[in-house]
């Protein structure tokens, strides 16, 4: 198992320079975001020149792209924005195929129309699940057409917020083009504060057959709330998490939720 990182941590550099820095720090893969080539995360257009630039940067640096970010609110209610999301998402998936990247990450969305990473009281209703299924129908068609797999992350603020939700969605859709992006920090809750590793182990056991990519970020978990933190600066048992993860998964572990200045501390934490 090897550590990787979000490419957006290095937005202040040209892409190839960023990847060389990542390689020099001992990491070998990234979750790529089109912001690193000056585009929106979900671009309106991706030129062949941009694809060539990314391909060259990957080849010259020796850093691979494990997954491309393709997140947007799958519960978008504005019809004009929905149409835009469809085209831009298609661009990302087609780019992943052109770059031979097997995965595109997605969100399961929120009825909070201001911020889809924020919760809404109706996120776990029949309506929310119906809207999610409607979006995933066309998203999975694009994925299958391009032989790219979509990976979703159970996230407390989104429709799919637990391991049980994830299994329900996978069973509902029953497709090889949908898998799980696992992040322990997003599956623990304040109710787990006395046994964080127990909750992590339980969810890993439940989802182990479906994990395509794993994330690693830290958090302070108390009985009142969870506050995300840079790796090695919270109270999640991340070393134990990676040990448990290694029993069911041998792919890259992508760090995020940290700034460039936090990277050295994070890497030292695991040594």
N, C-alpha and C positions, 0 to 999 in steps of 0.2 A: 504494500500500500504506500503510495507516494502523495505528498502534499502538493496541492495546487492553490490557485488564488483567483479571485475575481480580477479580470483585466482592468475594470474601472478604478481599482485602487491606484493605478498608474496613469491616470488621465492626463497628467502634466507632460507626458512624453509622446513623441511619435511612436507608432505601434511597434516597429521593430526594436527601437531603443528600449521600450517598456519590456518587451519579451526577453531581450538580452539581460536586463536587470533582474527579471524574475529567475532566469536560468542561473545567473551568478549567485543568487541567494539560495540555490539548491532546490528550486521547485521546477517541475517539468510539465505542468499543464495549467490551463486556465479555463474559466467560464468566460467566454468572450461576449463583449457588448459592442454594438456598432458605434457607440459613443467614442470608442478608441480610434475610430477613423473619421471623426468629425460629423457623424450622422446622428439622427435620433436613434434611440434604442430600438424602435420599430420604424425603420426608414420607409419613406414614400417611394424611394427608388434606390437600387443598389447597382452601380455600374459594373461592367466587366473589369474596368480598371481597378476598382476597389477590391473585387474578388482576387485579382492578380496581386495586388498589394498585400492583402492578408496572407495569401498562399506563400508569397516570397518571404514575408516576415516570419512565418511559422517554419519554413524550410531553413532559413538562415540562422534562426535562433535555437532550433532544436526543442522549442516549447510547443506542445500540441494543444489543440483546442478540444476539450472534452465535451463541451456543450455550449450552445449559443443561447443567450437570453432572448426570449420572445414573449415576455409577459405584457399583458394588458388586462383590463377588467372584462372578464368573460361574462359578467352580468351587466354590461353596459346597456342602458335603457334608451339612450339617444340614437335614433335610427341613422342619422348622418354619421355619427362617430362609429357605429357598428360597421357600416360599409367601409369606412376608412380603415378600421382595424382589420377587416378581412383582407384587404389588399396588402396592407403593410405586413401582416403576419405571413401571408403567402410569400412575400419577398424574402422574409427571414428564412422560411423553410426551404425555399428554392436555393438560397445562398448556402445553407447548411449542406444541402445535397451536392452543390457544386464544389464545396470545400471538403467533402467526404467526412463531415462531422455527423455522428450518428444521432445526436440528441438536440432537441430544442426545449428549453424550459418554459413552462407556462404557469399561470396562476389560476386557481379555481374561483377567484373573484369575490366580490362583495357587493351587496346592495347599497353600500355607502358610495355614492356617485362622485364624491369629492376626492376620496382617497381609497383605492381598492386594497390597500394594505391596512385599512382600519375596519373595525367590526361594524356590524349593523344588527339590530335585534331580530331581523327577519332572515338572517343568513342561513338558518337551519330549517326553513319552512319548505313545504312542497313547491311553492313558487320558485324559490331560489334554486332548488335542485332541477326543476324543469328548465329554467333559463340556462343553467350550466350544461344540461344535456343538449339543449338546442345549439349552443355555441360549439360544444365538443363534436357535434355531428359534422359540421363543415370543417372544423379544425383537423379532425382525424382523416377526413377525405383528402385534404391537402397533404397531410403527413404521409398517408399511404401512397398517394400519387408520386411522392418524391422519395419513398422508402426511408423516411426519417421518423424516429420515435419521439413522441412528446412525453415529457416528464413533469409531473406535478408535485408540489410540495405541500404536505399537510401543514397548515398555518392557522394559528388561533383566530386570526381576524377574518379568515376566508370561509367559504362554504365547506370545504373539506378541511377540518381542523383537528381530527384525531386519526389514529391508525384504523379505528373501526370505520370511520367515514371513507378512508382511502380504499379499504377492502370492499366496501359497498359500491363505490364508484367503479372499481375494476371489475367487479362481478356484474354490475349493470351493463357495462359496455363490452366486456369480453373481447378485447382486441389486443393483438401483439404490438400495436403501435402506441400503447399508453402504459407508462411505468412510473415508478415513484422516485422522487428526489428526496432523500432522507436527510433531515437536520434535527438532531436531538434537541437543540435549543427551542425549536418550534413545537415540540410535542410534550415537553414537561409543562406543568401548570403549578400555580401556588400550592395546590393541594398535595403536590408531590415533594414539597420542600424538604421533608425529612428522609426521603428515599429517592433521590434523583436518579441514581444508577439503576435502581429497581425499575423505575418507569422506562428508562432508556432500554434496558434489557428486554422488558416486556414488549415494547413496540418494535424493537428489532426482530424479535422472534415472530411477531405477527406479520411483518412486512418483508422478511428476508428474501422471499422468492421473487419479489417485485422491485427490488432496489436496483436502479440503473446507475445513479450517481449519488455521492454523499457530500453534504456540506459540513462545515465545522465553524461555528461561531460560539461565543461565550455569552453568559448572562449571569446576573445576580438574581437568584430566585429566593424569595421570602414567602411567608404565608400570606402576605398581602398582595404582592405583585411580582412581575418579572421585568427586569430592565436589562436590555442587551448590552454587551460589553465586548471590547476587543479580546481576541483569543489570549487566554492566560491571565486575564484581569477580572474574571468573574468567579463564581463558585460552582460552575458545572464541573463534574469530574471528567474532563475532556480526555485525559490520558486513558482512563478506564473505558471511556466511550470508544476510543479508537481500538482498544484491545477487544472489546466486545464486537465492534463492527467488523474487525478483521476475521472473525469466525464465520461471517456470512457474506463478506464482500471483499473483493481484492482490487477494486478500481481506484481512481484518484479521489482524494478527499480535498474539496475545494474550500479554502478559508475565505470568509468574508465578514462584514461588519467591523472592519478595521481600516485605519488609515495607513499610508505608506510608512509613517513613523512608528507604527505599532508592529510592523512585520518582523523586525529583528527580535523583539521580545517574544512574539508568538513562536518563532522558530526555535529560540532558545528554550522556551517552555517545554517543548516536546523532546529536547535532547537530554 
